[in-house]
């Protein structure tokens, strides 16, 4: 049931297809800036930056197939520094440091409209809203979820059901507790200890079903691999009640999947164009593809080696006739040379 293909906020991608530039269900446009330069990777090229509740999308206005998708979950730091732009000269720019997998990337965006602070204020504010709303999207154990035996509701959350007498089967003797079923998650807590609890967003549910266990028929909730791949068992009596709860959660998950609530709250800019108007139409490039040439890595220009503590060992490079620092795995000298040309 969990959407394992949900990647928009969790990955950094380069030169993706037009289909992947479109908003996924639940993704909302916050702001659109039409005069933004990707100063590090495409200096001198005017582009458009879309800020959504999940990611930053930049694409060249002259060649939309040149684009970036930067998930907010990958962002390590956002700051402002002076950068050299071919279109603006020395000017204040937005620096975004990210980590995707084991690789760090640095992006520099320059607003080509002098004196406009929108680039800085919008990106920083939306990233902060994303970072402070993780409970909508991540499985949480032993969190401050309950107060006086009632669920602390999130701003966009509605409680649909409260079910007493639910046994958590994580230990041999089981723990008696209570379910809270809402529009965004399933919460269980132990009656004797409110801090012994679990919050499972529908976004992270892989399956919910009734299954036999050593305790009898139980409701088994399996979470996605991204959330740890937990298998949680619960028992309710009578059996008819258990089946009702399973069907209720499955139904709510189906509704949630059609239009997810990611919890990123923001104020929509007035007179923002409709999403349909922001769709990037495919463009047929009038180019001839040369065969036999190794394609350079699109992300090489954005590579950030800021976590490197020591220089790599030098080695003799026959092409240059010099001793140079050993290149990082996956990079070639010719590929890096193509980036700076």
Secondary structure in CASP SS format (residue, H / E / C, confidence):
PFRMAT SS
TARGET T0000
AUTHOR 0000-0000-0000
METHOD secondary structure of the structure
MODEL  1
X C 1.00
X C 1.00
X C 1.00
X C 1.00
X C 1.00
X C 1.00
X C 1.00
X C 1.00
X C 1.00
X C 1.00
X C 1.00
X E 1.00
X E 1.00
X E 1.00
X C 1.00
X C 1.00
X C 1.00
X H 1.00
X H 1.00
X H 1.00
X H 1.00
X C 1.00
X C 1.00
X C 1.00
X C 1.00
X C 1.00
X C 1.00
X C 1.00
X E 1.00
X E 1.00
X E 1.00
X E 1.00
X E 1.00
X E 1.00
X E 1.00
X E 1.00
X E 1.00
X E 1.00
X C 1.00
X C 1.00
X C 1.00
X C 1.00
X C 1.00
X C 1.00
X C 1.00
X E 1.00
X E 1.00
X E 1.00
X E 1.00
X E 1.00
X E 1.00
X E 1.00
X C 1.00
X C 1.00
X E 1.00
X E 1.00
X E 1.00
X E 1.00
X E 1.00
X E 1.00
X C 1.00
X C 1.00
X C 1.00
X C 1.00
X C 1.00
X C 1.00
X E 1.00
X E 1.00
X E 1.00
X E 1.00
X E 1.00
X H 1.00
X H 1.00
X H 1.00
X E 1.00
X E 1.00
X E 1.00
X E 1.00
X E 1.00
X E 1.00
X E 1.00
X E 1.00
X E 1.00
X E 1.00
X E 1.00
X C 1.00
X C 1.00
X C 1.00
X E 1.00
X E 1.00
X E 1.00
X E 1.00
X E 1.00
X E 1.00
X E 1.00
X E 1.00
X E 1.00
X E 1.00
X E 1.00
X E 1.00
X C 1.00
X C 1.00
X E 1.00
X E 1.00
X E 1.00
X E 1.00
X E 1.00
X E 1.00
X E 1.00
X E 1.00
X E 1.00
X C 1.00
X C 1.00
X C 1.00
X C 1.00
X C 1.00
X C 1.00
X H 1.00
X H 1.00
X H 1.00
X H 1.00
X H 1.00
X H 1.00
X H 1.00
X H 1.00
X H 1.00
X H 1.00
X H 1.00
X H 1.00
X H 1.00
X H 1.00
X C 1.00
X C 1.00
X H 1.00
X H 1.00
X H 1.00
X C 1.00
X C 1.00
X C 1.00
X E 1.00
X E 1.00
X C 1.00
X C 1.00
X C 1.00
X C 1.00
X E 1.00
X E 1.00
X C 1.00
X C 1.00
X E 1.00
X E 1.00
X C 1.00
X C 1.00
X C 1.00
X C 1.00
X C 1.00
X C 1.00
X C 1.00
X E 1.00
X E 1.00
X E 1.00
X E 1.00
X E 1.00
X E 1.00
X E 1.00
X E 1.00
X E 1.00
X E 1.00
X C 1.00
X C 1.00
X C 1.00
X C 1.00
X C 1.00
X C 1.00
X E 1.00
X E 1.00
X E 1.00
X E 1.00
X E 1.00
X E 1.00
X E 1.00
X E 1.00
X C 1.00
X C 1.00
X E 1.00
X E 1.00
X E 1.00
X E 1.00
X E 1.00
X E 1.00
X C 1.00
X C 1.00
X E 1.00
X E 1.00
X E 1.00
X E 1.00
X E 1.00
X E 1.00
X E 1.00
X E 1.00
X E 1.00
X H 1.00
X H 1.00
X H 1.00
X E 1.00
X E 1.00
X E 1.00
X E 1.00
X E 1.00
X E 1.00
X E 1.00
X E 1.00
X E 1.00
X C 1.00
X C 1.00
X E 1.00
X E 1.00
X E 1.00
X E 1.00
X E 1.00
X E 1.00
X E 1.00
X E 1.00
X C 1.00
X H 1.00
X H 1.00
X H 1.00
X C 1.00
X C 1.00
X C 1.00
X E 1.00
X E 1.00
X E 1.00
X E 1.00
X E 1.00
X C 1.00
X C 1.00
X C 1.00
X H 1.00
X H 1.00
X H 1.00
X H 1.00
X H 1.00
X H 1.00
X H 1.00
X H 1.00
X H 1.00
X H 1.00
X H 1.00
X H 1.00
X H 1.00
X H 1.00
X H 1.00
X H 1.00
X H 1.00
X H 1.00
X H 1.00
X H 1.00
X C 1.00
X C 1.00
X C 1.00
X C 1.00
X C 1.00
X C 1.00
X C 1.00
X C 1.00
X C 1.00
X C 1.00
X C 1.00
X C 1.00
X C 1.00
X C 1.00
X C 1.00
X C 1.00
X H 1.00
X H 1.00
X H 1.00
X H 1.00
X C 1.00
X C 1.00
X C 1.00
X C 1.00
X C 1.00
X C 1.00
X C 1.00
X C 1.00
X C 1.00
X C 1.00
X C 1.00
X C 1.00
X C 1.00
X C 1.00
X C 1.00
X C 1.00
X C 1.00
X C 1.00
X C 1.00
X C 1.00
X C 1.00
X H 1.00
X H 1.00
X H 1.00
X E 1.00
X C 1.00
X C 1.00
X C 1.00
X C 1.00
X C 1.00
X C 1.00
X C 1.00
X C 1.00
X C 1.00
X C 1.00
X E 1.00
X E 1.00
X E 1.00
X E 1.00
X C 1.00
X C 1.00
X C 1.00
X C 1.00
X E 1.00
X E 1.00
X E 1.00
X E 1.00
X C 1.00
X C 1.00
X C 1.00
X C 1.00
X C 1.00
X C 1.00
X C 1.00
X H 1.00
X H 1.00
X H 1.00
X H 1.00
X H 1.00
X H 1.00
X H 1.00
X H 1.00
X C 1.00
END
